[in-house]
């Protein structure tokens, strides 16, 4: 066998390997309905962590009210409180603080799970973040740690400024 034939055989073997790999990956890919169900289970898990974390913050800072969020924007929770403050001019002003976290709804086009967090302390937005992972690469540990990090950051800022 000369070099040209061996080269041609190697190229054909490579093409067969590529085709086999693509068939295996296609077989492993989830259907849209399976992705939707997986996203739903992740959403429920994260919503429970959000609720537990926000309620723990409200236990440390009395006056916060917890509300479950469900709708077009996503599922999650919010704690909020309204306070009054005396401005330097002597007038009474209303100030609010809140922390809101939601898991965005499933999108067949994106195939991701997305967490959105917004925090405000005394009328000043301090946190406005979002984080996502592709569903086929979802890591519950890193998502849980990130969720806790955002909650701890809010608590620290509220404690310092509130």
Secondary structure, DSSP 8 states (H G I E B T S, - for coil): --HHHHHHHHHHHHHHHHHHHHHHHHHHS--HHHHHHHHHHHHHHHHHHHHHHHHHHHHHSTT-EEEEEEETTEEEEEEEEEEEEE-TTS-EEEEEEEEEEEE----TTT-EEEEEEEEEETTEEEEEEEEEEEGGG--HHHHHHHHHHHHHHHHHHHHHH-
